[in-house]
């Protein structure tokens, strides 16, 4: 059977595989479209298996916020090289899955990979993409936050390797929220406030600082309660570094984030960094 350009295009539209791969698969199957699709699918699975042990430390973050700014999603999509991260097929796939995550409010890698779109799971689509591009591709962190009664702020670095979503109370000034997401991206807080840290985390840091003091011979014989008083100031300094509202505002060192927020509140946030 003659392998026409129209038939090759039809297979390419179905699989998104390269023109030469489509032509080769059709030649092998004597023009049988269904069998050619299966050959390309198996090719993708074989390539994925070969590259399973490779490190996928590059990639970009895809971010999308709902029209009313009430919900936001981020998907980290990893690959082996920065070159592939700029590949059109790679970015189209990322745009597609973050849009799906937002629409369906998906917040886990497993749920996103198992989601079926147009008769095929997103995991299967990623395997097909591996076969086409020839690099290991995997979904990393998946986050969706928001509610009908809150406002979402977003930040995406120009290289798309650092991204932030922050959920705030409604009525927050748009410029303030933008500044807050920039603050989170640059200063990397791990909690909104000390109240969001678990008692175990606080106790662990306190004991760490006490152990540091005890290493100094001058403090070896001091009572525990004295050491805890000394550590108090250091703990507050530590919290001011890791808790968002206690941090110094990067744009104005005379103010804290709490002062910048005024009556508004940041309810939660998520920061993702490729390879971080």
TIZAPA-135804 format. One record per residue: x, y, z of N, C-alpha, C, O in turn. Coordinates in steps of 0.1 Angstrom, whole numbers, plus 5000, padded with zeros to 4 digits. Layout:
X,Y,Z,X,Y,Z,X,Y,Z,X,Y,Z;
...
REM end
This chain:
5008,4988,5000,5000,5000,5000,5009,5013,5000,5019,5013,5007;
5005,5022,4992,5013,5034,4991,5011,5043,5004,4999,5045,5008;
5022,5048,5009,5021,5056,5021,5020,5071,5017,5031,5077,5014;
5008,5076,5017,5006,5090,5012,5009,5100,5023,5010,5097,5035;
5012,5112,5019,5014,5123,5029,5002,5126,5037,5004,5129,5049;
4990,5123,5032,4978,5125,5039,4977,5115,5051,4973,5118,5062;
4981,5102,5048,4980,5092,5058,4991,5095,5069,4988,5093,5081;
5002,5099,5065,5013,5103,5075,5008,5114,5084,5010,5113,5096;
5001,5124,5078,4996,5135,5086,4985,5130,5095,4984,5135,5107;
4977,5121,5091,4966,5116,5099,4972,5109,5112,4967,5111,5123;
4983,5101,5109,4989,5094,5120,4996,5104,5130,4996,5102,5142;
5002,5114,5124,5009,5124,5132,4998,5132,5141,5001,5135,5152;
4987,5135,5135,4976,5142,5143,4971,5133,5154,4967,5138,5165;
4971,5120,5152,4967,5111,5163,4977,5109,5174,4973,5107,5186;
4990,5109,5170,5000,5105,5180,5009,5117,5184,5016,5116,5194;
5010,5127,5176,5019,5138,5178,5033,5134,5176,5043,5141,5181;
5036,5123,5170,5049,5118,5167,5055,5125,5155,5048,5132,5148;
5068,5124,5153,5075,5130,5142,5071,5124,5129,5067,5113,5128;
5073,5132,5118,5069,5128,5105,5076,5115,5101,5069,5106,5095;
5089,5114,5102,5097,5103,5098,5093,5090,5106,5092,5079,5101;
5090,5092,5119,5086,5081,5128,5072,5076,5123,5070,5064,5122;
5063,5085,5119,5050,5081,5114,5051,5074,5101,5044,5063,5099;
5059,5079,5092,5061,5072,5079,5067,5058,5081,5063,5049,5074;
5077,5057,5090,5083,5044,5092,5073,5034,5098,5073,5022,5094;
5065,5039,5107,5055,5030,5114,5044,5025,5104,5040,5014,5104;
5040,5034,5095,5030,5031,5085,5036,5021,5074,5029,5012,5069;
5049,5023,5071,5056,5014,5062,5056,5000,5068,5054,4990,5061;
5060,4999,5081,5061,4986,5087,5047,4979,5088,5047,4966,5088;
5036,4986,5089,5023,4980,5090,5015,4981,5077,5003,4978,5076;
5022,4984,5066,5016,4984,5053,5004,4994,5052,4994,4991,5046;
5005,5005,5059,4995,5015,5059,4984,5013,5069,4974,5021,5069;
4985,5003,5078,4974,5001,5088,4976,5011,5099,4985,5011,5107;
4966,5020,5100,4967,5032,5109,4967,5027,5124,4975,5032,5132;
4958,5018,5127,4957,5013,5141,4969,5006,5145,4974,5008,5157;
4975,4998,5137,4988,4991,5141,4999,5001,5142,5008,4999,5150;
4999,5011,5133,5010,5021,5134,5010,5029,5147,5020,5032,5153;
4997,5032,5151,4996,5039,5164,5002,5030,5175,5009,5035,5184;
4999,5017,5175,5004,5008,5185,5020,5007,5185,5026,5007,5195;
5025,5007,5173,5040,5007,5172,5046,5019,5178,5056,5018,5185;
5040,5031,5175,5046,5043,5181,5044,5044,5196,5053,5049,5203;
5033,5038,5201,5031,5038,5215,5041,5029,5222,5047,5033,5232;
5044,5017,5216,5054,5008,5222,5068,5014,5221,5076,5012,5230;
5070,5022,5210,5083,5029,5209,5085,5038,5221,5096,5040,5226;
5075,5046,5224,5075,5055,5235,5078,5048,5248,5086,5053,5256;
5071,5037,5250,5073,5029,5263,5087,5024,5264,5093,5023,5275;
5093,5019,5253,5106,5014,5252,5116,5025,5256,5126,5023,5263;
5114,5036,5250,5123,5048,5252,5122,5052,5267,5133,5055,5273;
5110,5052,5272,5108,5056,5286,5115,5046,5296,5121,5050,5306;
5114,5033,5292,5121,5023,5301,5136,5024,5300,5143,5023,5311;
5141,5027,5289,5156,5029,5287,5161,5041,5295,5172,5041,5300;
5153,5051,5297,5157,5064,5303,5152,5065,5317,5154,5076,5324;
5146,5054,5323,5140,5055,5336,5150,5059,5347,5147,5065,5357;
5163,5054,5345,5173,5057,5355,5180,5071,5354,5188,5074,5362;
5177,5078,5343,5183,5091,5341,5178,5101,5351,5167,5100,5356;
5186,5111,5353,5182,5122,5362,5174,5132,5354,5179,5136,5343;
5163,5137,5359,5155,5147,5352,5155,5159,5361,5145,5162,5368;
5166,5167,5361,5168,5178,5370,5165,5192,5363,5166,5202,5370;
5162,5191,5350,5158,5204,5343,5143,5204,5342,5136,5195,5347;
5138,5214,5335,5124,5215,5333,5119,5229,5335,5127,5239,5337;
5106,5231,5335,5100,5244,5338,5087,5242,5346,5082,5231,5347;
5082,5253,5352,5070,5252,5360,5059,5259,5352,5060,5270,5347;
5048,5252,5352,5036,5258,5345,5026,5263,5355,5023,5255,5365;
5021,5275,5353,5013,5281,5363,5000,5287,5356,5001,5293,5346;
4989,5285,5362,4977,5290,5357,4967,5294,5368,4966,5287,5378;
4961,5306,5367,4951,5311,5377,4938,5312,5370,4937,5316,5358;
4927,5309,5377,4914,5310,5372,4910,5325,5369,4916,5334,5373;
4900,5326,5360,4896,5339,5355,4893,5349,5367,4896,5361,5366;
4887,5345,5377,4883,5353,5388,4894,5355,5399,4892,5361,5409;
4906,5349,5396,4917,5349,5406,4913,5342,5419,4919,5346,5430;
4904,5332,5419,4901,5325,5431,4908,5312,5433,4910,5307,5444;
4913,5307,5422,4920,5294,5423,4933,5295,5414,4934,5303,5404;
4943,5287,5418,4955,5287,5410,4962,5273,5411,4961,5266,5421;
4968,5269,5400,4975,5256,5399,4989,5258,5394,4992,5267,5386;
4998,5250,5399,5012,5249,5394,5016,5234,5391,5012,5226,5399;
5022,5232,5381,5027,5218,5377,5042,5219,5374,5046,5227,5365;
5050,5212,5381,5065,5211,5378,5067,5200,5368,5063,5188,5371;
5072,5203,5356,5074,5193,5346,5089,5192,5343,5096,5201,5339;
5095,5180,5346,5110,5178,5346,5114,5171,5333,5107,5163,5328;
5126,5174,5329,5133,5167,5318,5148,5167,5321,5152,5171,5331;
5155,5161,5311,5170,5160,5313,5178,5172,5310,5188,5175,5316;
5173,5179,5300,5181,5191,5295,5173,5203,5294,5160,5202,5292;
5179,5215,5295,5172,5228,5294,5167,5229,5280,5157,5236,5277;
5174,5224,5270,5170,5225,5256,5156,5219,5254,5148,5225,5247;
5154,5207,5260,5141,5200,5258,5130,5208,5265,5118,5208,5261;
5134,5215,5276,5124,5223,5284,5118,5234,5275,5107,5239,5278;
5125,5238,5265,5120,5248,5256,5113,5242,5243,5109,5250,5234;
5113,5229,5242,5107,5223,5231,5092,5225,5230,5085,5225,5241;
5087,5228,5218,5073,5232,5217,5063,5221,5222,5053,5224,5228;
5066,5208,5219,5058,5197,5223,5058,5196,5238,5048,5193,5244;
5069,5198,5245,5071,5198,5259,5062,5209,5265,5055,5206,5275;
5063,5221,5260,5055,5232,5266,5040,5231,5264,5032,5235,5272;
5037,5225,5252,5023,5223,5249,5017,5213,5259,5005,5215,5264;
5024,5203,5262,5020,5192,5271,5018,5199,5285,5009,5196,5292;
5028,5207,5289,5027,5213,5302,5015,5223,5304,5009,5223,5314;
5013,5230,5293,5001,5239,5293,4988,5232,5294,4979,5236,5301;
4988,5220,5288,4976,5212,5288,4973,5206,5302,4962,5207,5306;
4983,5201,5308,4981,5194,5321,4979,5204,5332,4972,5201,5342;
4985,5216,5332,4982,5226,5342,4968,5231,5341,4961,5234,5351;
4963,5233,5329,4949,5237,5327,4940,5227,5332,4929,5230,5338;
4943,5214,5330,4935,5203,5335,4935,5203,5350,4924,5201,5357;
4947,5205,5356,4948,5205,5371,4939,5216,5377,4933,5214,5387;
4940,5228,5371,4932,5239,5376,4917,5236,5374,4909,5238,5384;
4913,5232,5363,4899,5229,5360,4893,5219,5370,4881,5220,5374;
4901,5209,5373,4896,5198,5381,4901,5199,5396,4899,5189,5404;
4908,5210,5399,4913,5212,5413,4922,5200,5418,4919,5195,5429;
4932,5196,5410,4940,5185,5413,4953,5190,5420,4959,5200,5416;
4956,5183,5431,4967,5187,5439,4978,5176,5442,4986,5177,5451;
4978,5166,5434,4988,5155,5436,4992,5150,5423,4985,5149,5413;
5005,5146,5422,5011,5140,5410,5003,5128,5406,5000,5126,5394;
5000,5119,5415,4993,5106,5412,4979,5109,5406,4976,5103,5395;
4971,5118,5411,4958,5121,5406,4959,5127,5392,4951,5124,5383;
4970,5135,5389,4971,5141,5376,4976,5131,5366,4970,5131,5355;
4985,5122,5370,4990,5112,5360,4979,5102,5357,4978,5097,5345;
4970,5100,5366,4959,5090,5364,4947,5096,5356,4938,5089,5352;
4947,5109,5355,4935,5116,5349,4935,5112,5334,4946,5111,5327;
4923,5110,5329,4922,5106,5315,4916,5117,5307,4906,5123,5310;
4923,5121,5296,4919,5132,5287,4919,5127,5273,4929,5121,5268;
4908,5128,5267,4906,5124,5253,4910,5109,5251,4916,5105,5242;
4905,5101,5261,4907,5086,5260,4920,5081,5264,4923,5069,5263;
4929,5089,5269,4943,5085,5273,4947,5092,5286,4945,5103,5288;
4953,5084,5295,4958,5090,5307,4969,5099,5305,4977,5098,5295;
4971,5109,5314,4982,5119,5312,4995,5111,5314,5005,5115,5308;
4996,5101,5322,5008,5093,5323,5012,5087,5309,5023,5087,5305;
5002,5081,5302,5004,5075,5289,5009,5086,5279,5017,5084,5271;
5003,5098,5280,5007,5109,5271,5021,5113,5274,5029,5116,5264;
5026,5112,5286,5040,5116,5290,5049,5105,5284,5060,5109,5280;
5045,5093,5284,5053,5082,5278,5054,5084,5263,5065,5082,5257;
5043,5088,5257,5044,5090,5242,5053,5102,5239,5061,5101,5229;
5053,5112,5248,5062,5123,5246,5076,5120,5248,5085,5125,5241;
5079,5111,5257,5093,5106,5259,5098,5099,5246,5109,5101,5241;
5089,5091,5240,5093,5084,5227,5095,5094,5216,5104,5092,5207;
5088,5105,5216,5090,5115,5205,5102,5124,5208,5110,5126,5198;
5104,5128,5220,5115,5137,5223,5128,5130,5226,5139,5135,5223;
5127,5118,5232,5139,5110,5235,5146,5113,5248,5158,5110,5250;
5139,5120,5257,5145,5123,5270,5135,5118,5281,5123,5117,5278;
5140,5116,5293,5131,5113,5304,5123,5125,5307,5128,5136,5309;
5110,5124,5309,5101,5134,5312,5092,5129,5324,5086,5119,5323;
5091,5137,5334,5083,5133,5345,5076,5145,5352,5082,5156,5352;
5064,5143,5357,5057,5153,5364,5063,5154,5379,5065,5143,5385;
5066,5165,5384,5071,5167,5397,5059,5171,5406,5049,5165,5408;
5061,5183,5413,5051,5188,5422,5039,5193,5415,5040,5199,5404;
5027,5190,5421,5015,5195,5416,5007,5202,5427,5005,5196,5438;
5003,5214,5425,4996,5222,5436,4984,5229,5430,4985,5235,5419;
4973,5229,5437,4962,5237,5434,4957,5243,5447,4954,5235,5457;
4955,5256,5448,4950,5262,5460,4939,5272,5456,4938,5276,5445;
4931,5276,5467,4921,5286,5464,4908,5282,5470,4905,5271,5474;
4898,5292,5469,4884,5289,5473,4876,5301,5466,4882,5310,5461;
4863,5299,5467,4854,5309,5461,4855,5323,5469,4851,5333,5464;
4860,5322,5481,4860,5334,5490,4874,5340,5492,4876,5348,5501;
4884,5336,5484,4898,5341,5486,4903,5346,5472,4897,5344,5462;
4915,5352,5473,4921,5358,5461,4935,5351,5460,4943,5350,5470;
4939,5348,5448,4952,5341,5445,4961,5351,5439,4958,5358,5429;
4974,5352,5444,4984,5359,5439,4994,5350,5432,4995,5338,5436;
5001,5354,5422,5010,5345,5415,5023,5352,5411,5024,5364,5410;
5034,5344,5411,5047,5349,5406,5053,5338,5398,5054,5326,5402;
5058,5341,5386,5065,5331,5378,5078,5338,5372,5077,5348,5365;
5090,5333,5376,5102,5339,5372,5103,5338,5357,5097,5329,5351;
5111,5347,5351,5112,5348,5336,5117,5335,5330,5114,5332,5319;
5125,5327,5338,5130,5315,5332,5121,5303,5336,5123,5292,5332;
5110,5306,5343,5100,5296,5346,5105,5285,5355,5100,5274,5355;
5115,5288,5362,5121,5278,5371,5118,5280,5386,5121,5272,5395;
5112,5291,5389,5107,5294,5403,5093,5300,5401,5091,5309,5393;
5084,5295,5409,5070,5300,5408,5063,5300,5422,5067,5292,5431;
5054,5309,5424,5047,5310,5437,5032,5312,5435,5028,5319,5426;
5024,5306,5443,5010,5309,5445,5008,5312,5459,5012,5306,5468;
5000,5323,5462,4997,5327,5475,4982,5330,5476,4976,5337,5467;
4976,5325,5486,4961,5326,5488,4959,5337,5499,4964,5335,5510;
4951,5347,5496,4949,5358,5505,4935,5361,5507,4926,5356,5500;
4932,5368,5518,4918,5373,5520,4914,5382,5509,4922,5389,5503;
4901,5382,5506,4896,5391,5495,4897,5406,5499,4897,5409,5511;
4899,5414,5489,4900,5428,5492,4915,5433,5494,4918,5445,5495;
4924,5423,5493,4938,5427,5494,4942,5435,5482,4938,5432,5471;
4951,5445,5484,4955,5453,5473,4964,5445,5463,4972,5437,5468;
4961,5446,5451,4967,5438,5440,4982,5440,5440,4990,5430,5439;
4987,5452,5442,5001,5455,5442,5008,5449,5454,5019,5444,5453;
5001,5449,5465,5007,5443,5478,5008,5428,5476,5018,5422,5479;
4998,5422,5470,4998,5407,5468,5009,5403,5458,5016,5393,5460;
5011,5412,5448,5022,5409,5439,5036,5410,5446,5044,5402,5444;
5037,5420,5455,5050,5421,5462,5052,5410,5472,5063,5405,5474;
5041,5404,5477,5042,5393,5487,5047,5381,5479,5055,5373,5484;
5042,5378,5467,5046,5366,5460,5061,5368,5456,5068,5358,5456;
5065,5380,5453,5079,5382,5450,5088,5380,5462,5099,5374,5461;
5083,5384,5474,5090,5382,5486,5092,5367,5489,5103,5362,5492;
5081,5359,5487,5082,5345,5489,5092,5338,5479,5099,5329,5483;
5092,5343,5467,5101,5337,5457,5115,5340,5461,5124,5331,5459;
5118,5352,5466,5132,5355,5468,5137,5351,5482,5149,5347,5484;
5128,5352,5492,5133,5350,5506,5130,5335,5511,5134,5332,5522;
5122,5328,5504,5119,5314,5507,5114,5311,5521,5120,5302,5528;
5104,5318,5526,5099,5314,5539,5092,5300,5538,5089,5295,5527;
5091,5293,5550,5085,5280,5549,5072,5280,5556,5065,5269,5555;
5067,5291,5562,5054,5291,5569,5049,5306,5568,5057,5315,5567;
5036,5307,5570,5031,5321,5570,5035,5328,5583,5039,5339,5583;
5033,5321,5594,5037,5326,5607,5042,5315,5616,5041,5303,5613;
5046,5319,5628,5051,5309,5638,5040,5299,5641,5043,5287,5644;
5028,5304,5641,5016,5295,5645,5014,5284,5635,5008,5274,5639;
5020,5285,5623,5018,5274,5613,5029,5264,5614,5028,5253,5608;
5039,5266,5623,5050,5256,5625,5045,5246,5636,5038,5250,5645;
5048,5234,5634,5044,5224,5644,5052,5225,5656,5063,5230,5656;
5046,5221,5668,5054,5222,5681,5067,5214,5680,5077,5218,5686;
5067,5203,5672,5079,5195,5671,5090,5203,5664,5102,5202,5667;
5086,5211,5653,5096,5219,5646,5102,5229,5655,5114,5231,5655;
5094,5236,5663,5099,5246,5672,5108,5240,5683,5118,5246,5686;
5104,5229,5688,5112,5223,5699,5125,5218,5693,5135,5218,5700;
5125,5212,5681,5137,5208,5675,5147,5219,5673,5159,5217,5676;
5142,5230,5668,5151,5242,5666,5157,5247,5680,5168,5251,5681;
5148,5247,5690,5152,5252,5703,5163,5243,5709,5173,5248,5714;
5161,5230,5708,5171,5220,5713,5184,5221,5705,5195,5220,5711;
5183,5224,5692,5195,5225,5684,5203,5237,5688,5216,5236,5689;
5197,5248,5691,5204,5260,5696,5209,5259,5710,5220,5263,5713;
5202,5251,5718,5207,5249,5732,5220,5240,5731,5230,5242,5738;
5220,5230,5722,5231,5221,5721,5243,5229,5716,5255,5227,5720;
5241,5239,5707,5252,5248,5702,5258,5256,5714,5270,5257,5715;
5249,5261,5723,5254,5268,5734,5263,5260,5743,5273,5264,5749;
5258,5247,5745,5265,5238,5754,5279,5235,5749,5288,5230,5757;
5281,5236,5737,5295,5233,5731,5305,5243,5736,5317,5240,5735;
5300,5255,5740,5309,5265,5745,5312,5262,5760,5302,5262,5768;
5324,5260,5764,5328,5257,5778,5322,5267,5788,5320,5263,5799;
5320,5279,5783,5315,5290,5792,5301,5287,5797,5296,5291,5807;
5293,5279,5788,5279,5276,5791,5277,5262,5797,5265,5259,5800;
5287,5255,5798,5286,5240,5802,5279,5238,5815,5271,5229,5816;
5281,5247,5824,5275,5245,5838,5262,5254,5840,5257,5254,5851;
5258,5261,5830,5246,5269,5832,5234,5261,5832,5232,5251,5825;
5224,5265,5841,5212,5257,5842,5204,5257,5829,5205,5267,5821;
5195,5247,5827,5187,5246,5815,5179,5259,5813,5177,5264,5802;
5172,5264,5824,5163,5275,5822,5171,5288,5818,5165,5296,5810;
5183,5289,5822,5192,5301,5817,5195,5299,5802,5194,5309,5795;
5198,5287,5798,5201,5285,5784,5189,5287,5775,5190,5293,5764;
5177,5284,5780,5165,5286,5773,5162,5301,5771,5156,5305,5761;
5165,5309,5781,5163,5323,5780,5173,5329,5770,5169,5338,5762;
5185,5324,5770,5195,5329,5760,5190,5325,5746,5191,5333,5736;
5185,5313,5744,5181,5308,5731,5168,5316,5726,5166,5316,5714;
5160,5321,5735,5148,5328,5731,5150,5338,5721,5143,5339,5711;
5160,5347,5722,5163,5357,5713,5167,5351,5699,5163,5356,5689;
5175,5341,5700,5179,5335,5687,5168,5328,5680,5167,5328,5668;
5159,5322,5688,5147,5316,5682,5138,5326,5674,5134,5324,5663;
5136,5338,5681,5129,5348,5674,5135,5353,5661,5128,5356,5651;
5148,5354,5661,5156,5357,5649,5154,5347,5638,5152,5350,5626;
5154,5334,5642,5152,5323,5633,5138,5324,5627,5136,5322,5615;
5128,5326,5635,5114,5327,5630,5112,5339,5621,5105,5338,5611;
5119,5350,5623,5119,5361,5615,5125,5359,5601,5122,5366,5591;
5133,5348,5600,5139,5344,5587,5130,5335,5579,5129,5335,5567;
5123,5326,5587,5115,5315,5580,5100,5317,5579,5093,5310,5572;
5095,5327,5587,5081,5329,5587,5078,5342,5579,5083,5353,5582;
5069,5341,5570,5066,5352,5560,5063,5365,5567,5069,5375,5564;
5053,5365,5576,5048,5378,5582,5059,5385,5590,5058,5397,5593;
5069,5377,5595,5079,5383,5604,5091,5387,5596,5100,5394,5601;
5091,5384,5583,5103,5388,5575,5103,5403,5572,5093,5410,5572;
5115,5408,5570,5117,5422,5565,5113,5423,5551,5117,5415,5543;
5105,5433,5547,5101,5435,5534,5113,5438,5525,5120,5447,5528;
5114,5431,5514,5126,5432,5505,5127,5446,5498,5137,5451,5495;
5115,5452,5497,5115,5465,5490,5116,5477,5499,5119,5488,5495;
5114,5474,5513,5116,5485,5523,5120,5478,5536,5111,5473,5543;
5133,5479,5539,5138,5472,5551,5133,5478,5564,5136,5472,5574;
5126,5489,5563,5121,5495,5576,5108,5489,5580,5103,5492,5591;
5102,5480,5571,5089,5474,5574,5089,5459,5573,5097,5453,5566;
5081,5453,5581,5079,5439,5581,5067,5435,5571,5060,5444,5568;
5066,5423,5567,5055,5419,5558,5042,5421,5566,5032,5424,5559;
5042,5418,5579,5030,5420,5586,5025,5435,5585,5013,5437,5584;
5034,5444,5585,5030,5458,5584,5025,5461,5570,5016,5469,5568;
5032,5455,5560,5028,5457,5546,5013,5452,5544,5006,5458,5536;
5010,5441,5550,4997,5435,5548,4986,5443,5554,4975,5443,5549;
4988,5450,5565,4978,5457,5572,4967,5448,5577,4970,5438,5584;
4955,5450,5573,4943,5442,5578,4942,5429,5569,4934,5420,5573;
4949,5429,5558,4948,5417,5549,4956,5405,5555,4965,5408,5563;
4953,5393,5550,4960,5382,5555,4964,5372,5544,4957,5371,5534;
4976,5366,5545,4980,5355,5536,4976,5343,5544,4981,5340,5555;
4968,5335,5537,4963,5322,5544,4972,5311,5542,4974,5302,5551;
4978,5310,5530,4988,5299,5527,4995,5303,5514,4991,5311,5506;
5006,5296,5512,5014,5298,5500,5021,5286,5496,5024,5277,5505;
5026,5285,5484,5034,5274,5479,5045,5280,5470,5041,5287,5461;
5057,5276,5472,5068,5280,5463,5074,5267,5457,5077,5258,5464;
5076,5267,5444,5083,5256,5437,5095,5261,5429,5094,5271,5423;
5106,5254,5431,5118,5257,5423,5123,5245,5416,5125,5235,5423;
5126,5246,5404,5132,5234,5396,5145,5231,5402,5154,5240,5403;
5147,5218,5406,5160,5214,5411,5163,5219,5425,5175,5219,5429;
5153,5225,5432,5155,5231,5445,5147,5223,5455,5148,5227,5467;
REM end
